[in-house]
Amino acid sequence: MNDNVNKIFVAVVCGPTASGKTKLAVDLALELDGEVVSADSMQIYKGMDIASAKPTEQEKKGVPHHLMGFLEPTQAFSVADYVIMARKVIADIHERGKLPIICGGTGLYINSLIDNIEFDDTGSDPGYRAELTALAAEKGNGAVLEMLERVDPQSAAELHENNLKRIIRALEVYKLSGITMSEQKRRSRLNPSPYEPCMMMPDYPREELYERIDTRVDMMLEAGLVDEAREFCSHADYVTAAQAIGYKELRPYIEGRLSLEECVETLKRETRRYAKRQLTWFKKDSRIEHILMCKDVKYDKILKNAKKLVKKYSFL
């Protein structure tokens, strides 16, 4: 018996920023009667249009897009929240006979959804969090990471010491439940996924991708990124949203501490670094088919190959 017979087939277009994911997903949707489900942790916010490279109505070409621009910048939103909402949207698209096409660069969103990750419901201990935060302030984040290494070396190995929030959460989970975060993750993967995915990533030569990033930043500035950043940085309660790449790098200019040219150079550099982290994440997933994208390959051929790939996987 085919284990995949009752699974929902989904196409996934993932990859780094400025790699042409949106265009490819939209054109696939037009060719294959699909709808796009965003997997971008910043496109969820209202008003964050330029910095998150939210597609315009012209770029959407009439294709329905979901999970985009629905959340107030003051609202909290977790990976677990995303998975719950995305599951409902995908089910609805599938029931209407359309192809769900997941598109975005937030790897944690995509993997948590596709792999049917179950999230722990361990509570919180504000006092313990405050204690660990104080320890990090006094002795450095490395001291807290060392604490995690003693009880959960696997989780510690996966975390950088700058990611203090997740380090503290891993220690908090162990303290409250007696079960390590790595063991909870292992258990969360025991339930089979409801999806049969065809995963693809537009793949540019690194230098060409970086050129595209620099060009995109210039286009964002022309589109009014500085004004958008000024608006978000003026709200003290837009904590998460104001940390988006494109806002925090321009803050020194908005506050009169650095020139626009200096801040733009920082923005381009940080966006390239972000793209590099995205590439590192996605290249770990052997299921992802790499679609060669470069100046020498005609886009029509790229789209044709992507379409063939979706059809191939849908009949496996």
N, C-alpha and C positions, 0 to 999 in steps of 0.2 A: 504493500500500500504506500502511496506517495504521501510522505509527511507534510508536504507543502500544499496539498490540495485545498486546504481551508485557509491558507495564509493570504493576506492582501499583498499584491504585487505593488511595489513602489519604486520609482526611480529617484536616485539621490545625486544631485549635482553639488559637490563640495569642493573646498579648496581655499587657497589664500585670497586675500583682498586684491582687487583689481585684476583678477585672472579671467574675467569674462563669464562668471557663473550665471549671472542674471540673464544675460542675453541668450546663452545656451539653453537655460531652463525654459525661458519664454518661448523660444523657437521650437523646442521639443514639445512643449504644451500645444502649440499651434499645429504641429505635425501629427501628434498622437492623441489629441483631444484630452488634454490634461489641465490640471490646475496646480498652482504653485503654493507650497507651504513653506513659509520662511523659517529658517533655522539660524537666526542672527540675534544675538543677545542685546543688541542696541537698536535694531530696527523695530523692536516691540514698542518703543516709546513714542508718544505723540510729540510732534514738533522737531524731533531729531532727524530731519530729513537729509540735510547735506552731509553732516559728519558721518552718518551711518550708510551713506550711498544708497538711500532708499530709492527704488526705481520710480521714475515719473510715470504719469498715465500714458505718455507717448511710448516710453520704454516697455510698459506692460503689454502694449499692443492688444488690449482688450481681454487679456488672460486674467481670470480671477486670481488674486493673491490673498493669502490668509496669514493670520498672526503677525500683522504688520501695523504699527501705529495705533495700537489699541490701549496702551497703558499710560497713565499719568506719570510724569517723571518722579513724582514723590512716592510712588507705590513700590513696595518690595515685590520681587519676582524671582522664584528659584528655578533650578533645573527641573525639579519635581513638578512645579506648576506648568512648565513648558510641556513636559511629557503628557500630562493629563489633558491639556488643551489640544495638543497636536494629535493625540489618539482620536479624540472626538472629531476633529476636522477631517482627518484621513478617512475615518469610517464613513463620514457623510459624503465625501468625494467619491469613494469607492461604491457606495450604495447608489449613487446617481450615474454609475457606469463610466465615470471619468478616471483618468490616471493621476494618482497623487504624485507630484514631483516635489521632493524636499530639496530646498536650495538654500545654502548658507555656508558660513565659514566658522561657526561656533561648533567645534568638534564635540564638545561635551554634550551639547544638545542633541546632535545627530546620533552619537553612539548610545546615549542613554535611551533614546527613542527606539532606534533600530534593534538594539540588543535587549529591549524589554527590562531595563534595570529597575529593580524595586528599591525604593529609597527607605532608609531607616527612619523609624518614627521615635527614635530616642529623644527624650526631652532635653532641656537645657539646664545648666547650672551657672547662672550669672556670676555668682561669687567666685567660682572656680575659674571662669573666663577672666574675670578681673585680676585674679591672683596670677594667672599665666601671663596676662598682658603686662602687669607690673614687673614680672620677672624678666620679660623680654626687654622692657625699657631699661632695666637695671643692668642686665648681663648680656643682652643681645639676643636676637632671634635664635641664634645657634644653640643657646642653652636650652631653649624650649624644644628645639628639634632633637637634641640629645635625649631629652626625657622621652620623646616619642620613640626614638631608636631602641630604647631599653624595653619597651612594652610591645611595640609594633614596628619592627625593622622594615617590613615590606612597605608599609605606608610611608615611613620616613624616607625610604630610598626614592620614592616617587615624588617627593615634595622638595621644592627649593626653600631655603630658610627665609626668603623674602615673602613666601606665602604663609604668613603668620596666622591668618584667619583659618585656613584649612588645617594647619598644624594643631592649633588650639581645639578645633572641632574634633579631630581624631583623638586627642587626649580626653576630651570631654565625653565622647561616645564610650571610650574604654572605661572611664571612671564610673559612668552611670549604668552601663549594661554588663560590664565584665567581658565584653566581646570586642575584639579589635576591629578597626575600620576595614582592614584588608579582608578579614573573615566575613564581615557583613557584606562587602562587595562580592566575595565569592558566592555567598548564599543568594545574593540578589540576582545572579545570573543563572540560577537553576531552572527557572521557568522559561520555556521556549518562547522565542519571539513570534508575534502574530504577523510578522512581515517577511516577505520574500523580496529582498532588495537587489536592484541593479545600481551599483555605486560607481560613479565616475568623477574624475577630477581633471579640469583643464590644467595642462602642465606646460608652462613656459620655461625656456632657458632662464636661469636666475637673473642675469643682467637685463634681459628683455622685460622680465617681470618688474624689476626695480625701476626701469624706465617708465613703464606703465603706471607705477605707483606715483612717481614724481609728476607725471602728466596729470594724473587724476587729482592730486593735491592742488595743482595750479588751477584746474577746472573748478574745484570746490571753492577756492578762494574767489574766482570770478563769479560764482553762483551766489556768494554772500555768506561764506562760512564764518567770517569774522563777526558779523552781526548775530548770527545764530549762536556762536560761542559766547558772545557778550550777554545774550539773553539767558543762556543756561548758567553761566558763571555768576550771574547776579542773584540767583536763588540759592540761599543757603541750604534749603531742604531738597535740592536736586542732587543729593550726595552721589549716588551711583551714576546717574546720567552725566553729571558734570565731569566725571573721570574718564569719559570716552576719549579715545584718540581723536584729536582735532579740537578739543576744548581745552584740556589741561595744558597742552603745549602752547596754546595761544593766550593763556591767562596772563603770562608776564607782559605781553604786549598790551593787553586790555588794561592792565594795572599800571602801565607806563614804566615798567622796569627794564624791558628789552625792546629792541627794534622789531618791526614786523619781519624783516628779512631773517634775523636770527631765529625767531620763533618758527618761521616756515621751514627753515633748514632742520630744526629739531623735529618738527612734525613729520617731515619726509623721512628722516632717519628712524624715528620711532615706528612709523608705519612699515618701513622695510623690516625692522626687527620683529614686528608683530606678524608679518607675512612669513618670516622665517620660522617662527614658533608654530604657526598654523601648518606649514609644510611638514615640520617635524612630527606633529600630531597625526596628520593624515597618512604620512608615508609608513606609519607603523601598522596600518590596516591593510592586510594583504587582499581584502575583497575589492579594494578600489582599483578600477581600471583607469589607467592614465591616458588622457587624450592629448596628444601632442599639439600644442598651440605655438605657432611662431609666425613671423612675418612672411616666411616662404611658403606657408601652407594656406590654401584658399579656404575661407570660412565655409563655403558650400560643402566642401569635402569633409570638413570637421563635423558639421551638422549631420551629414549623411552617415558618417561612421558612428556617431553617437546614437542616432536613430536605430541603426542596425544592432548596436549593442543592447539597447533596451528590448528590442524584439527578440533577440537571441535569449536573453535572460528570462523573458516572460514565458518562453516555451520550454524552459528546462524542466 
